[in-house]
Amino acid sequence: MIRQFIEDPMNYLHEYFKRNASESGFSSDKRTTGCLIYQRRRDRKETSGFCKGLIHNLMLLHG
């Protein structure tokens, strides 16, 4: 990681800020939709996670 920064600092910072924005998005999702999935069955957990992701994407498009 240090070598990448030393060899090409602009590219490293570009990738870093993309990751930083992604983490901010995850944090926003957790605050908006809640970070816990209360279902017990695996299929319901997957459905709940999918719905939370769908809500996030719809809010980005029309927010």
Backbone as a chain_set.jsonl record, in Angstrom:
{"seq": "MIRQFIEDPMNYLHEYFKRNASESGFSSDKRTTGCLIYQRRRDRKETSGFCKGLIHNLMLLHG", "coords": {"N": [[0.82, -1.169, 0.0], [1.902, 1.232, 0.806], [3.937, 1.389, -1.07], [2.449, 1.637, -3.441], [1.351, 4.15, -2.985], [3.649, 5.756, -2.977], [4.691, 5.316, -5.557], [2.648, 6.141, -7.352], [0.971, 8.601, -6.442], [-1.355, 10.122, -7.107], [-3.12, 8.338, -8.427], [-3.446, 6.482, -6.366], [-4.725, 8.085, -4.406], [-7.042, 8.715, -5.799], [-8.311, 6.176, -5.968], [-8.558, 5.724, -3.222], [-10.374, 7.723, -2.386], [-12.62, 6.891, -3.779], [-13.203, 4.526, -2.439], [-13.694, 5.616, 0.069], [-16.016, 7.125, -0.414], [-17.732, 5.03, -0.962], [-17.854, 3.727, 1.524], [-19.124, 5.734, 2.956], [-21.584, 5.646, 1.752], [-22.482, 3.088, 2.562], [-22.703, 3.543, 5.306], [-24.694, 5.479, 5.321], [-26.807, 3.949, 4.322], [-27.165, 2.152, 6.441], [-28.02, 3.877, 8.468], [-30.414, 4.795, 7.367], [-32.001, 2.532, 6.665], [-31.672, 0.812, 8.755], [-29.42, -1.27, 10.53], [-29.664, -3.897, 11.211], [-30.86, -7.132, 10.411], [-33.77, -8.69, 10.992], [-34.929, -11.124, 10.436], [-35.038, -14.717, 10.605], [-34.866, -16.993, 8.982], [-32.921, -18.116, 6.204], [-33.678, -17.505, 3.516], [-35.419, -15.38, 3.914], [-33.716, -13.526, 5.082], [-32.017, -12.984, 2.92], [-33.867, -11.873, 1.144], [-34.624, -9.597, 2.583], [-32.193, -8.194, 2.707], [-31.803, -7.741, -0.032], [-34.012, -6.094, -0.577], [-33.41, -3.855, 0.997], [-31.121, -2.94, -0.328], [-32.277, -2.342, -2.799], [-34.048, -0.27, -2.07], [-32.153, 1.638, -1.321], [-30.892, 2.164, -3.813], [-33.056, 3.184, -5.281], [-33.58, 5.496, -3.811], [-31.249, 6.904, -4.357], [-31.547, 7.382, -7.082], [-33.856, 8.951, -7.213], [-33.625, 10.756, -5.2]], "CA": [[0.0, 0.0, 0.0], [2.815, 2.376, 0.855], [4.634, 1.426, -2.356], [1.509, 2.209, -4.413], [1.251, 5.584, -2.721], [4.896, 6.409, -3.374], [4.873, 5.223, -7.005], [1.64, 6.917, -8.085], [0.096, 9.135, -5.388], [-2.649, 10.587, -7.614], [-3.968, 7.162, -8.641], [-3.759, 5.942, -5.043], [-5.723, 8.952, -3.776], [-8.283, 8.546, -6.552], [-8.922, 4.929, -5.491], [-8.887, 5.898, -1.812], [-11.591, 8.508, -2.236], [-13.736, 6.065, -4.242], [-13.536, 3.639, -1.316], [-14.239, 6.458, 1.125], [-17.396, 7.43, -0.793], [-18.483, 3.789, -0.823], [-18.099, 3.537, 2.953], [-20.138, 6.716, 3.352], [-22.856, 5.112, 1.268], [-22.891, 2.004, 3.459], [-23.108, 4.159, 6.559], [-25.991, 6.11, 5.063], [-27.801, 2.865, 4.232], [-27.424, 1.626, 7.777], [-28.831, 4.84, 9.205], [-31.724, 4.934, 6.747], [-32.794, 1.301, 6.655], [-31.361, -0.006, 9.921], [-28.284, -2.141, 10.22], [-29.96, -5.271, 11.591], [-31.89, -7.894, 9.706], [-34.397, -9.405, 12.091], [-35.436, -12.42, 10.028], [-34.214, -15.854, 11.024], [-34.654, -17.918, 7.87], [-31.939, -17.615, 5.241], [-34.329, -16.884, 2.362], [-35.962, -14.089, 4.335], [-32.573, -12.621, 5.255], [-31.587, -12.569, 1.588], [-34.89, -10.977, 0.609], [-34.533, -8.343, 3.313], [-30.988, -7.503, 2.237], [-32.059, -7.283, -1.398], [-34.95, -4.964, -0.512], [-32.69, -2.689, 1.517], [-30.289, -2.457, -1.428], [-33.169, -1.752, -3.792], [-34.49, 1.018, -1.532], [-31.012, 2.553, -1.419], [-30.703, 2.557, -5.205], [-34.173, 4.036, -5.668], [-33.389, 6.801, -3.18], [-30.183, 7.587, -5.093], [-32.067, 7.822, -8.368], [-34.93, 9.936, -7.084], [-33.429, 11.506, -3.969]], "C": [[0.88, 1.254, 0.0], [3.546, 2.522, -0.476], [3.732, 2.028, -3.44], [1.393, 3.715, -4.235], [2.484, 6.328, -3.206], [5.05, 6.426, -4.892], [3.892, 6.102, -7.781], [0.632, 7.494, -7.092], [-1.275, 9.584, -5.896], [-3.612, 9.423, -7.84], [-4.381, 6.549, -7.3], [-4.859, 6.764, -4.366], [-7.07, 8.859, -4.484], [-9.026, 7.294, -6.082], [-9.357, 5.046, -4.034], [-10.205, 6.643, -1.645], [-12.81, 7.79, -2.801], [-14.169, 5.12, -3.127], [-14.192, 4.422, -0.192], [-15.701, 6.8, 0.827], [-18.275, 6.195, -0.643], [-18.821, 3.526, 0.642], [-19.148, 4.522, 3.47], [-21.518, 6.248, 2.914], [-23.369, 3.991, 2.152], [-23.389, 2.56, 4.788], [-24.48, 4.808, 6.425], [-27.093, 5.068, 4.988], [-28.165, 2.344, 5.61], [-28.288, 2.574, 8.591], [-30.253, 4.902, 8.672], [-32.583, 3.692, 6.931], [-32.579, 0.445, 7.893], [-30.284, -1.011, 9.587], [-28.552, -3.603, 10.567], [-31.021, -5.866, 10.681], [-32.486, -8.841, 10.737], [-34.923, -10.782, 11.712], [-34.478, -13.528, 10.442], [-33.914, -16.808, 9.867], [-33.745, -17.282, 6.828], [-32.607, -16.92, 4.061], [-34.913, -15.522, 2.718], [-34.856, -13.064, 4.571], [-32.109, -12.093, 3.904], [-32.577, -11.595, 0.972], [-34.819, -9.616, 1.279], [-33.32, -7.53, 2.856], [-31.165, -6.959, 0.836], [-32.965, -6.059, -1.393], [-34.277, -3.701, 0.018], [-31.786, -2.093, 0.444], [-31.119, -1.778, -2.499], [-33.663, -0.381, -3.339], [-33.376, 2.048, -1.646], [-30.846, 3.066, -2.851], [-31.833, 3.472, -5.68], [-34.043, 5.435, -5.048], [-32.281, 7.581, -3.866], [-30.691, 8.142, -6.42], [-33.041, 8.988, -8.242], [-34.789, 10.805, -5.853], [-33.157, 12.932, -4.22]], "O": [[0.615, 2.211, -0.727], [3.752, 3.636, -0.958], [4.187, 2.828, -4.257], [1.344, 4.465, -5.21], [2.373, 7.41, -3.783], [5.488, 7.427, -5.459], [4.273, 6.737, -8.764], [-0.45, 6.932, -6.918], [-2.265, 9.439, -5.18], [-4.787, 9.51, -7.483], [-5.53, 6.146, -7.125], [-5.809, 6.206, -3.818], [-8.118, 8.918, -3.842], [-10.229, 7.344, -5.826], [-10.406, 4.526, -3.653], [-11.055, 6.238, -0.851], [-13.929, 8.045, -2.354], [-15.363, 4.933, -2.896], [-15.141, 3.944, 0.43], [-16.536, 6.765, 1.73], [-19.434, 6.301, -0.242], [-19.947, 3.145, 0.963], [-19.965, 4.174, 4.324], [-22.502, 6.437, 3.629], [-24.559, 3.941, 2.462], [-24.39, 2.089, 5.327], [-25.322, 4.693, 7.316], [-28.184, 5.27, 5.521], [-29.339, 2.121, 5.908], [-29.181, 2.14, 9.318], [-31.199, 5.047, 9.446], [-33.752, 3.786, 7.306], [-33.26, -0.567, 8.056], [-30.245, -1.544, 8.478], [-27.735, -4.466, 10.244], [-31.95, -5.186, 10.245], [-31.787, -9.691, 11.289], [-35.329, -11.54, 12.592], [-33.278, -13.31, 10.607], [-32.82, -17.366, 9.791], [-33.79, -16.074, 6.597], [-32.156, -15.854, 3.643], [-34.896, -14.608, 1.894], [-35.034, -11.877, 4.296], [-31.839, -10.901, 3.756], [-32.181, -10.608, 0.352], [-34.941, -8.589, 0.612], [-33.418, -6.321, 2.645], [-30.733, -5.845, 0.538], [-32.718, -5.096, -2.12], [-34.549, -2.601, -0.463], [-31.695, -0.872, 0.319], [-30.713, -0.753, -3.047], [-33.693, 0.562, -4.129], [-33.619, 3.195, -2.021], [-30.68, 4.267, -3.069], [-31.584, 4.434, -6.407], [-34.361, 6.435, -5.691], [-32.36, 8.807, -3.952], [-30.31, 9.238, -6.83], [-33.043, 9.9, -9.069], [-35.723, 11.519, -5.488], [-32.968, 13.7, -3.276]]}, "num_chains": 1, "name": "protein.A"}
